[in-house]
């Protein structure tokens, strides 16, 4: 039988100790739900600036008066294409291939999917994701850490929200998904989808970067350069995730927790 005392200095943890740790978090989630929602949003991130293409347009206008008198259709088309490519370079994550971008446009896979939580720590959310077999980059914010999901195929985002709220029983999360530029927002708790609501309701109570990520205005790499804390769940193994839980758990807690295989 495991020792009742939960020791955060140990590098390995028994199932009983893990259940005790998770039970403590579940109690906090229940207390938070009873006390009400968080304060109004303090929007901090600046909107991404659009790049000017006036020089290209001026060059096109000058070339239109060539001696032949023929309209410079090819030049105009080329200039427009260059302008679009430059603008897209500012908002498309270069780490994503063209096929993935196309699949997102067609709706075969989500373009973006976020799990919004009320956890204070990006590191803690990344640990929960690792223990739930969810691949995500977790971004820290005062209003609550956000998991940027990597599995966007099919119902992968919905499955991730169900898994996370099953493993961490009692924690409610918001899943926001952009499929073919259609935004869907729903609450998940105890492994089940709950109330759906309009995206503006989410955006008024979350960090500004949530809306910017959903609309493709900013990328994860740009958030990193702006100084946001980003922790990748793939960078943690099981023992490291357990140690993070231990570091965030007060000693002496006990009770029933969630199952982790």
C-alpha positions in Angstrom: 0.0 0.0 0.0 1.3 3.4 -1.0 2.5 5.9 1.6 -0.2 8.5 2.3 2.4 11.2 2.2 2.9 12.7 -1.3 6.6 13.5 -1.8 7.2 15.9 -4.6 11.0 15.2 -4.6 10.5 11.6 -5.9 11.1 11.1 -9.6 8.7 8.2 -9.9 5.1 8.1 -8.6 2.7 5.3 -7.8 -0.9 5.2 -9.2 -2.2 6.0 -5.7 0.0 9.1 -5.5 -1.1 10.3 -8.9 -4.7 9.8 -8.0 -4.2 11.9 -4.8 -2.5 14.6 -6.8 -5.3 14.8 -9.4 -7.9 14.7 -6.7 -6.5 17.9 -5.3 -6.7 19.6 -8.6 -10.3 18.4 -9.1 -11.3 20.0 -5.7 -9.7 23.3 -6.8 -11.7 23.1 -10.1 -14.9 22.5 -8.2 -14.1 25.5 -5.8 -13.3 27.7 -8.8 -16.6 26.8 -10.5 -18.6 27.8 -7.3 -16.8 31.1 -7.0 -17.6 32.4 -10.5 -15.8 33.2 -13.6 -12.5 35.1 -14.0 -12.2 38.9 -14.5 -12.8 40.8 -17.7 -10.2 40.4 -20.5 -7.1 42.4 -20.5 -6.3 42.3 -24.2 -2.5 42.7 -24.6 -1.4 41.4 -28.0 -1.2 43.9 -30.9 -2.9 42.9 -34.1 -0.5 41.9 -36.9 0.3 44.8 -39.3 -0.4 44.5 -43.0 2.4 45.0 -45.4 2.2 47.8 -48.0 2.5 47.0 -51.6 2.2 50.6 -53.1 5.5 50.3 -54.9 4.3 47.3 -56.9 1.1 49.1 -57.8 3.0 52.2 -58.9 5.3 50.2 -61.2 2.3 48.5 -62.8 0.6 51.9 -63.5 3.8 53.3 -65.1 4.3 50.2 -67.4 0.7 50.5 -68.7 1.8 53.4 -71.1 4.2 51.2 -73.2 4.7 52.1 -76.9 2.6 49.1 -78.1 -0.4 50.4 -76.4 -1.3 46.9 -75.3 -2.7 46.4 -71.8 0.0 44.9 -69.5 -2.3 42.0 -68.3 0.5 39.6 -67.4 2.4 42.2 -65.4 -0.7 43.3 -63.5 -1.5 39.7 -62.7 2.0 39.0 -61.6 2.1 42.1 -59.3 -1.2 41.1 -57.7 0.1 37.5 -57.1 3.3 38.9 -55.6 1.3 41.1 -53.3 -0.9 38.2 -52.1 2.2 36.0 -51.5 3.9 38.7 -49.4 0.7 39.3 -47.3 0.3 35.5 -46.8 3.9 35.2 -45.7 3.1 37.3 -42.6 0.2 35.1 -41.4 0.9 31.5 -42.6 3.1 29.4 -40.4 6.1 28.4 -42.6 6.4 25.1 -40.6 3.1 24.0 -42.2 3.2 22.5 -45.7 1.0 23.6 -48.6 -1.0 20.4 -48.5 -1.9 21.0 -44.8 -2.9 24.6 -45.6 -5.1 23.4 -48.5 -6.7 20.7 -46.4 -7.6 23.4 -43.8 -9.1 25.6 -46.5 -11.3 22.7 -47.7 -12.4 21.7 -44.3 -10.8 18.2 -44.5 -8.9 19.1 -41.3 -9.2 21.9 -38.9 -7.1 25.0 -39.7 -6.7 25.8 -35.9 -7.9 24.1 -32.8 -7.4 25.5 -29.2 -8.3 24.2 -25.8 -8.8 27.1 -23.4 -8.4 26.5 -19.7 -8.4 28.3 -16.4 -5.1 26.8 -15.3 -2.5 29.4 -14.4 0.5 27.5 -15.8 1.4 26.6 -19.3 3.8 24.0 -17.9 1.0 22.3 -15.9 -1.3 22.2 -18.9 1.4 20.6 -20.9 1.9 18.0 -18.2 -1.9 17.2 -18.3 -1.7 17.0 -22.1 1.2 14.6 -21.9 -0.6 12.3 -19.5 -3.7 12.4 -21.7 -1.6 11.5 -24.8 -2.4 14.9 -26.4 0.2 16.6 -28.6 -0.1 20.4 -28.1 1.9 23.6 -27.6 0.7 25.2 -24.4 0.7 29.0 -24.1 0.7 30.7 -20.7 -1.6 33.7 -20.0 -3.1 35.4 -17.0 -6.6 34.5 -17.9 -5.7 30.9 -18.4 -3.3 28.7 -20.3 -4.2 27.7 -23.8 -3.3 24.4 -25.6 -2.7 24.8 -29.4 -3.5 21.3 -30.7 -1.4 19.6 -33.3 -3.7 16.7 -34.3 -6.2 18.6 -36.5 -7.4 15.6 -38.6 -11.1 14.6 -38.5 -12.5 14.8 -35.0 -9.0 14.9 -33.4 -9.7 18.2 -31.6 -13.0 17.0 -30.1 -11.3 13.7 -29.0 -8.5 15.7 -27.3 -11.0 17.8 -25.3 -12.8 14.6 -24.3 -9.6 12.9 -23.2 -8.3 15.9 -21.3 -11.5 16.4 -19.3 -11.7 12.6 -18.7 -8.2 12.3 -17.3 -8.5 15.5 -15.2 -12.0 14.9 -14.0 -13.8 18.1 -12.9 -11.8 20.4 -15.1 -14.0 22.3 -17.6 -12.4 23.5 -20.8 -13.4 25.4 -23.9 -12.7 23.9 -27.4 -12.4 26.4 -30.2 -12.0 25.0 -33.8 -11.6 26.7 -37.1 -12.7 24.5 -40.0 -12.8 26.1 -43.4 -13.0 29.5 -41.7 -16.1 28.4 -39.7 -15.5 28.9 -36.0 -17.1 26.4 -33.5 -16.8 26.9 -29.8 -18.1 24.5 -27.1 -17.5 23.6 -23.5 -16.3 20.2 -22.4 -16.5 18.6 -19.0 -16.2 15.0 -17.7 -15.4 13.8 -21.2 -18.6 15.2 -22.7 -19.4 18.1 -25.0 -21.6 20.7 -23.4 -23.0 24.1 -24.3 -22.0 25.7 -27.6 -21.8 29.4 -28.0 -20.8 32.2 -30.4 -17.1 32.9 -30.8 -17.4 36.5 -29.7 -18.4 35.3 -26.3 -15.1 33.4 -26.0 -13.0 36.3 -27.4 -14.3 38.8 -24.8 -13.0 36.7 -21.9 -9.7 35.3 -23.2 -6.3 36.8 -24.2 -6.2 38.6 -27.5 -3.9 36.0 -29.0 -6.8 33.5 -28.8 -8.8 35.4 -31.4 -5.7 36.2 -33.5 -4.7 32.5 -33.6 -8.2 31.4 -34.5 -8.4 33.9 -37.4 -4.9 33.3 -38.6 -3.6 36.8 -37.8 -0.8 35.5 -35.7 1.2 32.3 -35.5 2.6 30.3 -32.6 6.2 31.2 -33.6 5.2 34.9 -33.5 3.8 34.5 -30.0 7.2 33.0 -28.9 9.1 36.0 -30.3 6.7 38.3 -28.4 7.7 36.6 -25.1 4.8 34.3 -24.4 5.6 31.2 -22.4 5.2 28.2 -24.7 5.6 24.6 -23.4 5.3 21.7 -25.8 3.8 18.5 -24.3 5.9 16.5 -26.8 9.0 17.7 -24.9 7.9 15.9 -21.7 8.0 12.3 -20.8 5.7 10.6 -18.3 8.1 11.1 -15.3 8.6 14.7 -16.1 4.9 15.3 -16.4 4.4 13.6 -13.0 7.1 15.8 -11.5 5.4 18.9 -12.7 2.2 17.7 -11.1 4.0 17.1 -7.9 5.5 20.6 -8.0 2.0 22.1 -8.3 0.4 19.9 -5.7 0.3 20.7 -2.0 1.4 17.9 0.2 -1.0 15.9 2.3 -3.9 15.8 -0.2 -5.8 12.6 -0.7 -8.9 11.2 -2.1 -10.2 9.8 -5.4 -8.6 10.9 -8.6 -8.8 10.3 -12.3 -7.4 7.3 -14.0 -4.2 7.5 -16.1 -3.1 4.4 -18.0 
